[in-house]
Amino acid sequence: MKYGGTSSGYTHLDATKKMLAVLATTRKHSKATKDFISTSLTGELNPFYNKTHSFEAVAKMTAANSLGLVYVYDSFKQLQVVFPSVMTLARAIKANSPSIKKVIEKGSLFRGGWYLRSNFFSSSDLPVFSSYTECSKLITDIIQNSNVKRAIFVFYLNGNF
């Protein structure tokens, strides 16, 4: 140590670091120690007690853990909104993520009226809603169509939709 009572500026040798790592990974706490650690971080003693993550923080964490963006198009292939992840979309529309992933892979219509994609139809697409928190009517429409399994398009003989 360079100064009395402090280890400031000191670095361990690589062999010492390995030995300390082994000691830390093989350490077994007693039941009493585990109980003490548990009670020392519960309730008001927890540093995150009565706090919540901000919306921006949740969005950043979601984007960091996400596999990619999900683009929601209507049946006319007009971009409606962009969700940061499949899981966020699944929670919003009360669906399960494997179903959404399957629809994205197949490129089929979801619940009869929406395309879910992992990329743009056209690079010039601009979403109707600037964020997924602003599209509550779209989300309720998708939820209300949860009983629709397959889209059926009806055309007149002259070819009009």
Number of C-alpha atoms within 10 A of each C-alpha: 10 9 9 7 7 9 10 10 8 10 10 9 9 9 9 11 12 12 11 12 11 11 11 10 8 8 8 10 9 9 9 9 11 12 11 11 11 11 12 12 13 12 11 10 10 12 10 12 11 8 7 9 9 9 9 9 11 12 15 13 11 17 16 12 11 14 13 15 17 24 24 25 24 17 14 9 15 17 22 21 22 22 20 22 21 25 19 19 23 17 11 17 17 14 15 13 16 12 13 19 18 13 18 20 12 11 13 17 19 25 19 19 20 22 24 27 21 19 13 16 14 10 7 7 13 14 15 14 14 12 13 18 11 12 14 12 9 17 17 13 13 21 15 12 14 14 10 13 11 12 14 10 7 9 9 7 7 6 7 7 8
